[in-house]
C-alpha cells in the first residue's frame, strides 16, 4: 500500500525509522514526504492539504503535492498515501498507564457486565488459585452491570465456596459466605471496628462499607519488579500507538513513576510523549511548599518526551462510587441505588473552599499549574468560588487551571470558568457506558448535560476528551476503553452503548471533536506550540487512517483504524506489518 520503508534494530526492539540521516541532508530538503493524501492540519484556517514534509522529527511544511515536492532531495523518502487521511497525533489526556501496566501483571483485567459474567469469572479463577486463598474480582461498576445492583453473597456462593471472594462495587465490599466468616462476621450481632456492615432482614451480612483496611491485612499486595512493569508499560504504549495515540497525560502519579519514565526516555524506550500529573492530597500552604522542595520538580520541567504537568488534588468522589458532590441532595432514588443513609447527603467534599484557596494560591506562587479531580457540579462550583477569591489577590488567567471529569457542566459554571481561564478534560466513554444509568437514577435533566461537551465549546472554554484508562490492555474493553475513535464517535453522535441519544444539543461536529483530542488537549498542558496541529515547526506526530474521518458514515467513526502512526517523524506503528503490539 505504501512505499517500502527501511528499518533497523535498536536496543529496545524494532522501531521503524524513515531512511536517510537528517544531518547529511541538504538544508532545504525533507527526510520524508507524504503526498497524495488528505492532510487535516487543524490550523487556524482548518486547512486540508495534500502533502506534508518532515525533517529532524519536525514538520517542515504542509501544502499541495507540487509545493511540498520541491523539498525532495536525493535521499528523501517519498510515500504516496493513495488518498488516505492524515490527522495530528492523538493526545490521550487522561490515563493511568503505569498503574494499568502493573495491574495487568498482577491480574489481567476482564470486563464484566452482569452478575452471570462475574460468577463465570470467579469459577474460572477458582480453578487457578489454591484453595482458601482470596479471589478479588476485577473492578466492576454498578452503573455498568446489567442488573444495576450489588451482587448478593448467595450469588457469589453459587460461583465459589472454596475460596473467600471479594467484590468491590460503589465503595461497598460484597463477600461470599466464606469471606464474611474469615472476617468473623456471621450475623447481625457481629461487628468490625470502624466498618459499617449491612445486613438483610434475616440478619445475614450483605456488604461492608469502610472495610478496605481490614481486607488489605488479609489480602496482601503482591510485589512486582519494576523491570517487569517497565516491559508491560512498553507493550501498553505500543497498543496506544496502534490506535493513533502519540502523547499521553499520566493523570495522577508520583515521583517514582516519573523517574521510571525518565529512565525509559534515557534508554530510548518511549514511543509516546508523556506529561505527568503529580497527585498529592496537600492540605496547607506549608505542605505544598515542603512537598515541592522535596520533589525538586515543578510544572514545565522535563523535555519533549517526559514533562512535569500539574499538581493534582481530589476534591470529591465519583458517580460510580456514589459520592460525587452534587448541587442538590441525592434524594431517595440515588440513596437507595448507592446504599446511602443520610437524607441530606450531597456527596463528599474533601476540601473546604478556604482550604482550596490556601492550596491553590501557594501552588501558583511556586510555579505549579493545578488540576482538580471534581466529578459533580457541586464540587466544580466550590472550586470556582475558591479560584475567584484567589484571583482577587493573584491573577489566575493564563495559569490554565484544569478541572478533570466535571460531568455536569452548566452555562453559568462555564461562564465563570471562561473568566478565570479554567480548562477541562472529561471522558466520553463514561457517557457511552453510564448514560442510561444516569438517566434512570439521576433523571433526564442530568443525563442531558452529562458530559456536556457543547456547553464547554460554545462557552469558549478549552475541553479535552479522553478515557481515564486505568485497567486492561484492550482498547475497546478496558476500564476505561481507550480507543480514541470510539471517543470521537461518542462526542459526535451522543449515543450510548445501546444506541440511545441523550442531550442531542450537546453533539459536536467532527472537527470540534477532533480538536478535543489534539489542539485543545495540547493546550491544557501548555504544549500547543509544539503539538496538536500539523504545522511547520511542530513535532512530526501524525496518524494515517484507513478511511476519511470527516466524511465516512457516522457509525464508522468508531471503527476507524490507523495504518501508520508516527512519533517524532518515526513510524511506531505500521498496520501492514501484521504483528500485534
Secondary structure as UniProt FT lines:
FT   STRAND          7..10
FT   TURN            11..12
FT   STRAND          13..16
FT   HELIX           22..24
FT   TURN            27..28
FT   STRAND          32..35
FT   STRAND          38..40
FT   TURN            44..45
FT   STRAND          48..49
FT   STRAND          51..55
FT   TURN            56..57
FT   STRAND          58..63
FT   HELIX           65..68
FT   HELIX           69..71
FT   TURN            74..75
FT   STRAND          77..80
FT   TURN            82..83
FT   STRAND          85..88
FT   STRAND          90..95
FT   HELIX           97..106
FT   HELIX           115..126
FT   TURN            127..128
FT   TURN            131..132
FT   STRAND          135..136
FT   HELIX           142..144
FT   TURN            146..147
FT   HELIX           153..159
FT   STRAND          165..169
FT   TURN            170..171
FT   STRAND          172..175
FT   HELIX           177..182
FT   TURN            183..184
FT   TURN            188..189
FT   TURN            193..194
FT   STRAND          196..199
FT   TURN            201..202
FT   STRAND          205..209
FT   HELIX           212..218
FT   HELIX           226..242
FT   TURN            243..244
FT   STRAND          245..253
FT   HELIX           255..266
FT   TURN            267..268
FT   STRAND          273..279
FT   HELIX           285..295
FT   TURN            299..300
FT   STRAND          306..314
FT   TURN            319..322
FT   HELIX           331..338
FT   TURN            343..344
FT   HELIX           353..365
FT   TURN            366..367
FT   STRAND          370..374
FT   HELIX           377..391
FT   TURN            392..393
FT   TURN            397..398
FT   STRAND          402..405
FT   HELIX           411..420
FT   STRAND          423..427
FT   HELIX           428..441
FT   HELIX           444..449
FT   HELIX           453..458
FT   TURN            459..460
FT   STRAND          463..466
FT   TURN            475..476
FT   HELIX           484..493
FT   TURN            497..498
FT   HELIX           504..506
FT   HELIX           510..516
FT   TURN            517..518
FT   HELIX           519..523
FT   TURN            524..526
FT   TURN            528..530
FT   TURN            536..537
FT   STRAND          542..545
FT   TURN            549..551
FT   HELIX           554..559
FT   STRAND          562..567
FT   TURN            568..569
FT   STRAND          570..574
FT   HELIX           575..577
//
